[in-house]
């Protein structure tokens, strides 16, 4: 009887790519897959631990899946990903139901882990996180087939004082360009129409391999691949955005006028404490440069509220910055005190109530900005990628170039047309609701 495997992937899209590669390895070994816990012979939990909430979700998921091993048909429970890398001893000592633990550099051992676990043997595998990062061609896309993430590098060298990622993922290592172009070509051949470039930092792509930033060249080469309609860029550090990169985004039709730029704060004092390599004036300058060169660009950012030592004045500076910059997309995290990071030992830790209060103030301001920007979109005609259909309604859900899947808004389209996920249609925006848009099919012949 064929062994059935359930994969549960938590956390970011970069982690999802790792899960898809594990699925590819397992498919080559002849394993089948299921999304039903009650039918799974083996359960793999690919974990995250970037912040406290992510750790809690990962631990709760492992414990939930362990119940299926105790009571159901599950014969083996395997834990992979960032939580596995960081808390290997705790997982082994405190969750006896776990049969294998693989670190962030050991995904290629997943088939071996399944074989050993099913045979009653335990595997603990933690390869060098600073080793060469050269993922193979095996991968099963789990995003529906019309869009996919392309992981162009692993690790990070920035070492911000609040971040544990370099300790879990190692130093920055780019994937050779020829491998990325081959992978992108395969994805396009499989029907992928939107390619989303991800890494801990995309803007430094190629520096370690080629001695210079090669993201602009990579983008130009990706634009030549037939079948791709949209190319989206995420995780761009502001201090690494060059005029060359801006020019490529402006010139290439396939590249979405969308940029994800995590800035974290705007107070120079807090940015310095965070170990960030920029200041407010530089942030303002790069944002203005992007908007001057690409007037319709949608800029997404993320912020941290309540960083140790953040005063009411620092918080006010951040609020004023958000009000002035008027980001199209913005998310805020309350600071999470992570052990083994420099910021964990900083004095003047902010109480949780204050952190959450400040987060709420930023999000209320951003909600107002987002609604105003949504209303300003009324009457615009946009290309929309269809994501699906609301049950029992003639309402389709889609995304514009301004929206990355899972983190940004949607556009709702009322039509009796027969559409499929991945289709592109022309839509006239007719209204806005909080972070989402409402639209109707646009018939150019009727103009």
Secondary structure by P-SEA (a helix, b strand, c coil): cbbbbbbbbcccaaaaaaaaaaaaaaaaabbbbbcccccccbbbbbcccccaaaaaaaaaaaaaaaaaaacccccbbbbbcccccccaaaaaaccccccbbbccccccaaaaaaaaaaacbbbbbbcccccbbbbccbbbbcccccbbbbbcccccccccccccccccccccccccaaaaaaaaaaaaaacccbbbbbccccccccccccccccaaaaaaaaaacccccbbbbcccccccccaaaaaaaacccccccbbbbbcccccaaaaaaacccccaaaaaaaaaaaaaacccbbbbbbbbcccccccaaaaaaaaaaaaaaccccccccccccccccccccccccccaaaaaaaaaaaaaaaaaaaaaaaaaaccbbbbbbbcccccccccccccccccccccbbbbbbbccccccccbbbbbbbccccccbbbbcccccccc
